[in-house]
Amino acid sequence: MFGIADYGAFVAAIVLFLAIPGPGNLALITSTGKGGIRGGLAATIGLIAGDQVLMWAAVAGVAALLTAYPAAFSAVQWLGAAYLAWLGFKMLRAKPGAAPILNIRAGQYFRQALAITLLNPKAIVFYMAFFPLFVDPARHQGLTTFGVMALTIAVLTFLYGLIATLLTHFLAERMRANPRISGVLNKLAGVFLIAFGFKLAISR
């Protein structure tokens, strides 16, 4: 199919990767908890936009460039780690009734998710290594093949984000009556963000 070897396995792999806990999932859940369905969907679009940039950067050979210049890779890596840790620290410091870490406007959620995605340089290397696994050399159609792959990932990410947003919103509505639970979850999210940032900083 468009030069993609085993399209079903490709779809299954993407769904599996989407479900793995990480900064993107945390940004999606937090955005929904703070801004409702509108915030969750805006964050989903931000994740999709960031992924598309990284995917096409990988196709263009940016991964090879980052590998050839470790200093550039490390700089982006540390920037991403610092950003995640900063968000986590703000969540830990937040007091009940304080202004939300993420602005309530949907545009803020989009930029938040976009920044978290783009500041993960390992994603470029991941796509550079992942795409060849499902490209049929005998039937490869160049940019068309990568375009179908990118479109598939975008559609699956949107569907996943929509489901995650609706589920998170449903649960959030029932937790708003108990501010204590909300506060604990907010601090837990902060700890996870700091942990993700630390993991990104020490990974090589």
C-alpha positions as CSV (number, residue, x, y, z in Angstrom):
1,M,0.0,0.0,0.0
2,F,1.8,3.1,-1.3
3,G,5.1,1.4,-0.7
4,I,4.4,0.7,2.9
5,A,5.2,-2.9,4.0
6,D,2.6,-4.4,6.3
7,Y,0.3,-1.4,6.8
8,G,-1.6,-3.1,9.5
9,A,1.5,-3.7,11.6
10,F,2.5,0.0,11.0
11,V,-0.9,1.1,12.4
12,A,-0.6,-1.2,15.4
13,A,2.9,0.1,16.2
14,I,1.7,3.7,16.1
15,V,-1.2,3.0,18.4
16,L,1.1,1.2,20.8
17,F,3.6,4.1,20.8
18,L,0.7,6.6,21.4
19,A,-0.4,4.7,24.5
20,I,3.0,4.7,26.1
21,P,3.1,7.3,29.0
22,G,5.2,10.3,28.2
23,P,5.3,14.1,28.2
24,G,2.8,14.3,25.2
25,N,0.2,12.2,27.0
26,L,0.7,14.2,30.2
27,A,0.3,17.5,28.3
28,L,-2.9,16.2,26.7
29,I,-4.4,15.1,30.1
30,T,-3.4,18.2,31.9
31,S,-4.7,20.5,29.1
32,T,-8.1,18.6,29.2
33,G,-8.2,18.9,33.0
34,K,-7.5,22.6,32.9
35,G,-9.3,23.7,29.7
36,G,-11.9,21.0,29.1
37,I,-12.6,19.4,25.8
38,R,-11.5,22.5,23.9
39,G,-8.2,22.5,25.7
40,G,-7.6,18.8,25.1
41,L,-8.3,19.1,21.4
42,A,-6.1,22.1,21.1
43,A,-3.3,20.1,22.8
44,T,-4.0,17.2,20.4
45,I,-3.6,19.5,17.4
46,G,-0.3,20.8,18.9
47,L,1.0,17.3,19.3
48,I,0.1,16.5,15.7
49,A,1.8,19.7,14.4
50,G,4.9,19.0,16.4
51,D,5.1,15.4,15.2
52,Q,4.6,16.4,11.6
53,V,7.6,18.9,11.9
54,L,9.8,16.2,13.4
55,M,8.7,13.5,10.9
56,W,9.5,15.6,7.9
57,A,12.7,16.8,9.5
58,A,13.7,13.2,9.9
59,V,12.9,12.5,6.3
60,A,15.0,15.5,5.2
61,G,18.0,14.0,7.1
62,V,18.0,16.2,10.2
63,A,18.6,13.2,12.3
64,A,21.9,12.6,10.4
65,L,22.9,16.2,11.0
66,L,22.2,16.0,14.7
67,T,24.2,12.8,14.9
68,A,27.1,14.4,13.1
69,Y,27.0,17.4,15.5
70,P,26.5,16.0,19.0
71,A,26.7,19.5,20.5
72,A,23.6,20.7,18.6
73,F,21.7,17.5,19.7
74,S,22.7,18.0,23.3
75,A,21.7,21.7,23.3
76,V,18.2,20.9,22.1
77,Q,18.1,17.9,24.5
78,W,19.0,20.1,27.5
79,L,16.5,22.8,26.4
80,G,13.7,20.2,26.3
81,A,14.7,18.8,29.7
82,A,14.8,22.2,31.3
83,Y,11.4,23.1,29.8
84,L,9.7,20.0,31.2
85,A,11.3,20.4,34.6
86,W,10.2,24.1,34.7
87,L,6.6,23.1,34.0
88,G,6.8,20.3,36.7
89,F,8.2,22.7,39.3
90,K,5.5,25.2,38.6
91,M,2.9,22.5,39.1
92,L,4.4,21.4,42.4
93,R,4.5,25.0,43.7
94,A,0.9,25.7,42.7
95,K,-1.5,26.3,45.6
96,P,-5.2,25.5,45.6
97,G,-7.1,28.2,43.8
98,A,-4.0,29.6,42.1
99,A,-4.0,30.4,38.4
100,P,-3.5,27.3,36.3
101,I,-0.1,26.4,35.0
102,L,-1.5,26.3,31.5
103,N,-3.4,29.4,30.3
104,I,-7.1,28.6,30.0
105,R,-7.1,29.9,26.3
106,A,-7.1,27.0,23.8
107,G,-4.2,28.6,21.9
108,Q,-2.0,28.3,24.9
109,Y,-2.6,24.5,25.1
110,F,-1.7,24.2,21.4
111,R,1.6,26.0,21.9
112,Q,2.3,24.1,25.1
113,A,1.9,20.7,23.4
114,L,3.7,21.9,20.3
115,A,6.7,23.0,22.4
116,I,6.9,19.8,24.4
117,T,6.9,17.8,21.2
118,L,9.5,19.9,19.3
119,L,11.8,20.0,22.3
120,N,12.3,16.2,22.2
121,P,15.2,15.8,19.7
122,K,15.2,12.0,20.2
123,A,11.8,11.9,18.3
124,I,13.6,12.9,15.1
125,V,16.1,10.0,15.5
126,F,13.1,7.7,16.4
127,Y,11.3,8.5,13.2
128,M,14.5,8.1,11.2
129,A,14.9,4.6,12.6
130,F,11.2,3.8,12.6
131,F,10.2,4.6,9.0
132,P,12.6,2.3,7.2
133,L,11.1,-0.7,9.1
134,F,7.9,-0.3,7.1
135,V,9.1,0.9,3.7
136,D,9.0,-1.6,0.9
137,P,12.2,-0.9,-1.1
138,A,10.7,-2.6,-4.2
139,R,7.5,-0.5,-4.2
140,H,8.7,2.7,-2.5
141,Q,7.1,5.8,-4.0
142,G,9.3,8.5,-2.5
143,L,7.5,11.4,-0.8
144,T,4.2,9.7,-1.4
145,T,5.1,6.8,0.8
146,F,6.3,9.1,3.6
147,G,3.3,11.3,3.1
148,V,0.9,8.4,3.6
149,M,2.8,7.4,6.7
150,A,2.7,11.0,8.1
151,L,-1.1,11.3,7.3
152,T,-1.7,7.9,9.0
153,I,0.1,9.0,12.2
154,A,-1.8,12.4,12.2
155,V,-5.2,10.7,11.9
156,L,-4.4,8.1,14.6
157,T,-3.0,10.7,16.9
158,F,-6.2,12.8,16.5
159,L,-8.5,9.8,17.2
160,Y,-6.3,8.8,20.2
161,G,-6.3,12.4,21.5
162,L,-10.1,12.7,21.0
163,I,-10.8,9.5,23.0
164,A,-8.3,10.5,25.7
165,T,-9.8,14.0,25.9
166,L,-13.3,12.7,26.3
167,L,-12.3,10.2,29.0
168,T,-10.2,12.7,30.9
169,H,-13.0,15.3,30.8
170,F,-15.6,12.8,32.0
171,L,-13.4,11.9,35.0
172,A,-12.4,15.5,35.6
173,E,-16.0,16.6,36.0
174,R,-16.4,14.1,38.8
175,M,-13.2,15.1,40.6
176,R,-13.9,18.9,40.6
177,A,-16.2,18.4,43.6
178,N,-13.1,17.3,45.6
179,P,-10.3,19.9,45.4
180,R,-8.0,17.7,47.5
181,I,-7.9,15.0,44.8
182,S,-7.3,17.6,42.1
183,G,-4.4,19.1,44.1
184,V,-2.8,15.7,44.6
185,L,-3.1,14.9,40.9
186,N,-1.7,18.3,39.9
187,K,1.4,17.6,42.1
188,L,1.7,14.1,40.7
189,A,1.7,15.5,37.2
190,G,4.4,17.9,38.3
191,V,6.6,15.1,39.6
192,F,6.1,13.1,36.3
193,L,7.1,16.2,34.2
194,I,10.3,16.7,36.3
195,A,11.0,13.0,35.9
196,F,10.5,13.1,32.1
197,G,12.8,16.1,32.0
198,F,15.5,14.4,34.0
199,K,15.2,11.2,31.8
200,L,15.6,13.3,28.7
201,A,18.6,15.1,30.2
202,I,20.6,12.0,31.1
203,S,19.6,9.9,28.1
204,R,22.3,9.7,25.4
